[in-house]
Amino acid sequence: MCGICGARRGAAPEAAVRAMLPLLAHRGPDASGIWTSGDTTLGHRRLAINDLSPAGNQPMLTHDSELALVVNGEIYNYGVLRSELAAQGAIFRSNSDSEVILHAYRKFGLGAFEHLNGMFALALFDARAKRLILVRDRMGIKPVYYHQDPQSGAILFASEIKSILAATGRKRWQIDGLGLRQYLSRQNLTGDRTLFAGIRLLEPGSMLIDDADGMRVERYWQATIPPAQPRSFAQDTDEFSTVFRQAVERHLMSDVPVASYMSAGFDSTLVASRAASLAPDPPMAFTGTFNETGWFDELSGATLAASHIGAPIVPVPIVANDMIEHFDALIYALDEPRMGLGAISQFMVAKAASKTHKVILSGHGGDELFSGYPVFKLAAILTQHSLMARVRILLSVRVSEVPHLVYFLGRHLVAKSGNAFMPLLFSPRLLKNALTSDASALIAHDQSLDKPRHGNLQMQLLLTYINVYLPGLLVVEDKISMAHALETRTPFLDNELIDFALRTSAANKLHGGQLKAIIKNEAKTFLPPEFLSFPKRGFPTPLARWLRGPLKTWAEKRITAPDSALTMIFAHAYLVRTFARYQSSWRRHVRPLDDIQTHRMWMFLSLESWLRQTKEVQGIRLDLSGTTGGQT
């Protein structure tokens, strides 16, 4: 796991890379490297995990120096690929999994990346073809950003936006209109958008190619749902057990100790449990804890599971004051405001885990791939033709799930788009009353955020959560973990497990009306019976309680002060009114409705911190007027 960057064309590509690398040092504290050929320079910061020797340092070259590579990530099937390529004459000079990419490219050309099972963002320079290639893994676990100067055609790329900003030397930057609209609407950035006009995020399963034919972006993989094959629940659970074991085993590949996140939820706990059955020693488990009890108590469930598998558990206390002390550092690490109330909790647990480990396993992807959210039950109810089938699913609904089903049913009935089952923070009507005239003008001319609704509702929901929702979560996880030089691995997003999930029927994923029925069936093998009855919580953070209690004064100052950076985007009177209503609104007694309000507070705080720090820390003034140039 590492940080990568590079420059192509322009006046001084090597100088640009030297400006970028220091801002990636936190991602790779173990080694640093630069390589230049003609008008192309590659840079790398290394976090040594596989082949700890200098032979694993990057940029990595073939023996004839025709190919050069920098990569951030892990190739979990590199052992199989290495054996196949070596049998065909490839000569390896290290035990690094990264080196297999060079030889795979020499063998398969641009088709090489379809053969990789892993998480990666990479840059490969082909000197013979004078071609630069940026590639991102199937699901977008690892990010890479790029910017092309509209005048000179110079290209900059990096694992983090802050590096590109430093290399350009620009002191003013326009906010991207569509990116801002996406974030304000759904607290998420989708596709290739960022909040910086002209800086793009390479999409999952894509490669950027720059050669004599110009710069272009092509897909090499996209999630598709194959024709349904009738299979019983027992058949799918048997296959899942095999594929899941193999995926976790691949993700244990490491020359350093591997830890695991653990909560009272099934996904991370099942990953840790399966890892414990495969590794010589159970992985150390890290879990966040709060003073608040009840719904926010993850420790009791995590402790129960850890004891059952014999894993040492490390509780990480998280308190309201951590927001005051670490929130700005979190937003700086994210590069731009991103989704997730739990980000501060993730930040604190990653910080604690990084003191003893470089690698940690997580359960990301389990909910999205295997119907883990209550909204999947709603889609099933709306799709079923049989009244009895609908009744069976309705009878399976927990009391805690009812408010979510009601909220998304309302969204489904009024929305005309394919993203009806995604939370909506600001509707166009609300934005009209909330924004400054400049912000309204910036987002008004951008294309529609949503795509028309079509196809089978359950398939559409699965693809929406895979293609729209999950990539946002993965960018947050990458930035948070790598801020502490910690590599997060996601066994549920192994290629083989993704393929299995895409061909598995929605009915079997919700067998018996149970969310994640296949995962929970597997959990029976590893976890105590008491654990199986815990409700879905998703690592909840008591942010609403904090914002109405110990953090009220702190948040009020940041959001409602007359000189708040937020007044660039939101009308000051609106901010004052909205914060006051949040403190006393009746909606605070209905969790899904209060969650939407709390997400708005998180959005306000995130935007304020980003706007202020971009100016004060990075020396860049953000602009809404569209007069500062840059691609939109």
N, C-alpha and C positions, 0 to 999 in steps of 0.2 A: 504494500500500500504506500502511496507516495503522492507527490504533487508534480504535475507536468506543465510545461509551458513552451512556447516557441514563437518565432517570428519569421516571416517570409516576405521578401522584397522590402521596399522602404529604404530609407537612407542608411540605417545602422541596425540590422537585425540582432547582432550580438549584443549591442548596447541595450536594446530593448529587453532581451532575455535577462541580462544582468540586473536590470531594474525590476523584473518580475520575480526572480527567484527568492530574494529575501522575504517577500510577502507570502511565500509558500513554505517557509522554514518549519512552521509548526506541523505541517503534514509529513515532513520527512527529515527528522533531526539527525539521521545517521550518516548521510553522505549527500554530496552535491556534485552535479556534473553539467558541463556545457559542451556541445559539439556544433561545429559550423562547417558548411560546405556551400561555397558560392553565396547565394542570396538567402540561404535558409539556415536558421539556428534552432537547435533543440535544447531545452533545459530540463533538469530533473532534480528533485529532492527525494531522498530515499528513506523509507521506514523499513528496515531490514527484517524480514519475516521468513522467507525461504532462501536458502543458500546465503548464509550470513557473511560469506567471504567477499573480498573486493571483486571477485568474478561476477557477482550479482549486481554490481553498480551499473548505473545508466548515465547517459545514453549508451545503448548496447548496439554493437556493430557486427555485421557478418565479417568473415576473415578477409574478404576483398574490399570491405568498406563501401560496397554498393548499396547496402541497406542500413539504415540507422533507426533506432526505436527508443521511444520513451513511453512507459505505460504506468498507469495507476490502477492497481487491482490484482486479482489472482485468477489464474487459469486452472480450474480444478481437474480437468481431464488432461493435464499436460503430460502425465506419465504415459498414457495410452498413445497420445499424439507423438510424443518423443520416440517411443519404440517404433511406431510406424514409419516416421520420417528417417530415423537412424537406419532402419532396414533398407531404405531407399538411397542411402549414401550421405545423409546430412551429418555433419560433424559438429558436435556440441562442445562448447568450451566452458560451460558452467552447469550447475545443478538448478539454476533459476527457472521457474516456470515461464518467465517472460521470454526467454530465448526461443521457446518453441514457436512463438509468433513469427519471428524472422524467417524460420525455415518453412513454416506453413505458408507464408506469403510467397516465398520463392517457389513452392510447389504448386499452390492453387491460385496465386494472384489475388484479385479482389474477392474471390470466392473463399478465401482462407477464413474469414471471420465467422462464417456460418458453422465452421468446425469447432469453434471455441465454446466451451462450457465454463462460464465464469462471470465475474464482475470486472469490468474494465472500461477505462477511457484511455485511448492510446493515440500516439502520433507516430507515423512511419514515413520515412523519406526514402524514396526510390531514386537513387542518383542516375541510373541509366535512363529511366523514363522521365526524369526531372519532375517527379510527382510527389506531392505531399498529401497524406491521407490521415484524417482524424476519424476515429471509430469509437462508438459507444455501445455498451453491451445491450442485450435484448430488452431488458426491463428498465434500463437507465439507473442502475444501482450506483454507478460512478458518473459524475458530471464532467463535461468539458465545454467551455464557453469560447466563442470566437467573435472577432470583429474585423471587418474589412473596410479600410479607409476608402470612401467613395471617390476621392480624387486620385490617389496614388495607386490604389489597388493593393496596398500592403496588408498583410494578414497577421493578426495577433491571436494567440489562443492560450488558454490556461485553465487549470482546475478551479480557479476562483476568479470572480469578477474583479476583485481589488487589484490583482496583478495586471490585468489589462488596463485598468484605469491609470495605474502608475506608469505603465509603458507609454501611453499616449501623451502624457504630460499636459493634457487638457485641464483647464480650471473651471470650465462650465460644461454641463452635460444635460441634454434634454431628457425628460422623463418620457418613456414610451407610452403612447396613448392607449393602445390596446392592452398592454401589460398592466397599466394602472386600472383599466376597466375590469380586467379579469380579477385582479386582486381585490378590488373594492366589492365586486359582486360575490366572489366565492372564497376569498382569502386564499387563493391559489393562483399560480401561474401555470398555464398549460401550453402545450406545443413547444415552440422554440423561443417563446417570449421571456424577456426579463423586464425589469423596470427602467433599464438604461437603453435609450434609443440607439440602435446600431450594434448592440451587443446581444448575441443570440446564444441560446443553449442548444447544443446538438441534441436532436431528439433520440429517444431510445431506439435501438435497432437500426441506427442510421450511420452513414459514413459521408464525410465531406471530402471531396476530391478536388485538388487544385493542380492542374497540369496545363499542357499546351492548349487544351480545349476550354480553359477558364475554370472558375470555381463553381461547383455544383454539389448538391446534397442528394444522396440516394438512399433508399431503404434496402437493407439486406435481410431484414426479418420483420414481420408484423404478426401480432396475435390474430389468429383466425380460429373459428370453431368448426371442426370437421363434422360431416354428417353423423347424426346420432346412431350409435350401435347399441342395441338392446343388451344391457348387462344388469345382473342382479346386484343388490347392495353388497352381498357377500363377495362377489367377484371383484368389485371395486375396492373394498376394504383390504382384501388379500393383496391386490396389486399395489395399493397405496403403501402398505406395510413394507413391501420389498423396495419400492422406488424411494420411499422416505429414508429408509435405512441407508441405502446407497448414497443418497444426497448428503445426509449428515456426515457419513464417512468421508466423502470427498471434501467437505468443508472443514474437516479436522486436519487437513494437510497443513503442516506448519513445523518450523524448526524452533519455535518459541512456544511457551505455554498458552493454551486457549481457555478463556473464561466464558461465562454465559450470563446474559440478562435473565432474570426470573421474576415472575409476578404471580398474582393469583389467577392469571389467564392461562388458557390452554397452549397457545402457540409457542411462546418463549419457553414455557415449562416443559412442553413435550420435546422441543429441540434439546434442551439441557438434559432431559431424562434419556433420550436416545443417545446423545453424546456420551453420557455416563456409562451406557452399556457397551460402547465401542472403544472408549479410551482406557488406557491403563489406570488412570485415576479420574474420578468424577470432576468435571470442571468447576472451579470456584464460581459461585452464583452471586450476582449483585442485584439488589432490589432497593427501590426508593421507598422511604417511609415518611409519614406525616404525623404531626401531633393530633390531627383530626382523625376520628375513628369512624366506625360504621362503613359507609359506602367507600371511603377513602383508604380503608385498611387493606393493603396488599400484603403486608408482612406475614399475617397469620397463614394465609394460603401458601405463600412462597416458602415459609419455614416448614410447613407440613410436607410440601413436595420435596424440598431439599433434604429433609431428614429421611424421607422414604427412599431416595436414591443415593444417600450417603454423601451428598455434596456439601462442602463448607459454604455457609451463606454469609454475605457481608451486607448488613443493612446500611443504607445511606440516608441519614436524616435530611429532610428538606423542609425549610421553614420559610415564612413570608419574607423575612429579611434577605433571603437569597435573591429574591427579585430585585431588591434595591441594589444589592452588591454586584450581581452578575448579569442583569438584564441587558445592559449596553454591550457587554462582551459577547453575549449570545447573538444579538442582532448584528454586530460587526462580523462575527463568525459566519453568519448566514449570507452575508453580502447584500441582502435585500430582504424586506419583510416576507415571511413565508407562513404556511399554515401550521396550526397545531398549538392548542393551549398547553399540551404536555411538554413543549420544547424545553422549558426551563427545568423541568424534572429530568428529562433526558440529559440535559447539559450537566446537571449536578452528578448524576449517576456515572456518566462517561468520564467526568473529571476524576471521580473516586477510583473507577476501574483502571484508569490509565496510570495510576501510581504503581501498580504491580503487573499490569499486562499490556501487551500490544495488540491482542486479538480477542474479540468477543463475539459470541453467537447471539443472534436475535430471532424473533419470530415474525418479522415483517413479511407480509404477503399471504399469511394464512387466512385472514379475514376476507381479503379481496378474491382470492382464488377458490376458496371453499365455502362461500356463503356464510360469513361470520357476522354480518350486520342484520338487525331486524328488518331493514328495508328489503332484504332478499325474501323474507316471508311474505311481505306485501306484494312483491312482484309475482310470487308463486300463487297467491290468492287471486290476483287479478288475471292471471294466465290460465288457471284451471278451468276446464269445461265442465267438470263434474262437481255438482253441489256437495256431494259427500266428501270429495277431496278438499274442497274449500273449508268445509266444516272441520275436518281433521286438522288442518293447519291452524285454523282459528282457535281450536281448543288447545293447541300447543303454545299459544302466545302467553308469555309471562306478563305479570302486572307491570313490571319495569319496562317492558317493550311497548306497551300500549301507547304512551304519548308519542313515541317515535313513529309508530305506524300511522297515527292520526295526522301528524305533521306532514309526513311524506305523501299520504293519500291526498291531502289538500294541495300539495305542490303538484302532484300528478294530474289532478282534475283541472287545474288552472293553467299549467304550463303547456306549451306547444313544442317544446324542444326535447332532444334526447337526453338532456342532463336534468330532467325533472326530479330525479332521486338524489341530487346533490344539494346540500344545504345552500341557501341563498341569504347572504348577509345584507346586501343592499339591492333592492329592486330598482329599475330605472326611475320609478316614481320617487322613491326615497332619495336617490342620488340627486334628482332635480332640485330637491329642497335642501340638500345638505352641502353641496359643493360650492366653491367659489366660482366666479364666472370664468376664470382662466382654466380651472380644472374641468369644468363642464364643457368648455370649448375643445379642450384637448381630447376628451374621450368621445365627443359627439360624432366625430368623423370616422371613427374606426368601425370595422366590419362587425357583424353580429357575433356575439359571444357563443351562441348555442347553435347546434345543428338540428335539423328537423328530426322528429321522432320517426323511426321506421323499424321494421323487422320484429322478431320475437322479443317480447319485453324482457324475459329473463336473460337471453343472450346479450341483449343490448345493455342491460345492467352490468353483467359480468365484464363486458368489454369497456364500458365507461369507467368502472372502478380500476381496471387494469391499465387503461391508456390515459386516463385523466387524473384520477385520484391518487393512485399508488405512486406514480413518478414524483409527485409533490412531496409525499412522505419520505421517499428515498433521498431526495436532495437534502432535506432537513437532516436526516440521519447521517449522511455523509459529512455535512458541514460540522455538525455537532461533535461527532466522534473524532474527526480529523483535526478539529481545533485543539484536541488533547493528544494528538498522535496515537489514536486508537483506531484499529481497523474493525469495522462491524461486518460480519458475514451473515448472509441470509439464506439458509438452506432451503426454505420454501420456494425460493426463486431460482433454484437449480433448473437447468434446461429440461431435464427429464421429468421433473415434478410439474413444471409449467405445462409441458405437453400433456401429461396425465390429466391435470386439472381442466384443460381446455376440451378434452374429449369426454370428460365425465359429466353425466347428466345432472341437471339442477335438482331433479327428483331425488337422486341418491345423496347429493350434498345436503339436502334437507330431509333425509329419511326420518320418518316418524315425526315430522314437524320440528326437528331439532337442528338448530344452527350448527354448522360445522360437524355434521353427524359422522363423517368419515374420520375427521381428526379426533373427535371424542371417542370413537370406537377404538382407535389406536391407543388413546390415552389410558384406556382401561388396563392395558398390559403393563403400564409403567407407573401409574399414579394411584394413590389410595382412593377408595370409594367416596370419602367425604369431599375430596377435591372436585369430583365430577358434578357436584350439585351447586357449585359457586355460580352466581350470575355473571353475565358479561359486563365488564366495567371499562376495559381499555385503559388501564393505568390512569385513573382520574386524578386531576390536580385540583385542590380546593381553591382555585383562583377566585371564584365568585365570593367566597367567604373572606378571602384576604382583601379583595378590592372594596368590600363593604366594611372592613374592619381595620387591621393594622396597616394596610397599604392605601387607605382612602386618601389621606393627605398627599402622599407621594404621587399617586395616580392623578388626582385632581389638579395638582400643579402642572404636571406634564401635559395634560389634555386640555385644560381650560384656561391656562395663563394667557393673558392678552398677547404676549410675545412668543407663544408656543409655535414651534416649527410647523405644527399641524395646520395653522391658519393659512398656509400656502395652498392647502387642498380643500379644507372644510371651512365653512362660515363659522366665525367665532361664536355667534349666538347659538348656532346649532350644537356646537360642542358643549357649551355650558348647559343647555337645555337637556341634551341627551345624557350627560353624566349625572345630572340631578335626578332625572327620571329613573336611571339605572339603580340608584341607591334605594328607591322606595317603590318601584313598580310592582304591581301584583304578579307580574310574570315570573318574579323570583321564586314563586311557589310551584311553578310548573317547569320541571327540569329541562325538557327540550327547548321551550321558549326562552328560558333563562340562559341556556347554553348559547343561543343565537346572540342575545344581548352581551354576554360575557365575551364571545368571539369578537364582537364589535369593539369592546374595550381593549382586547388584545390587539386588534388591528390598529386602533388609535395609538396605543403605546408603541407598537412596532414601527409605524410610520414616523412618529415623532422622533424616535431614537435614530432611525435610518436617515431622515432628513438632516437632523442636527449633526450626527457623527460624520456624514459624508462631507459636510462643510468644515467642521471643527477638527476632525482627525485626518481626513484625506485631502482637505484643502480644495474640495470641488463644490461649486455652487450648482444645485439642480435647478432646472428651468422648465416652466410649463408652456411658455409662449410659442415654442416651435421656431425661435429665431436663432438658435445656437447650432443648427446644422445636425448632421448625423442621420443615419438611416432610420426610417420608421416603418 
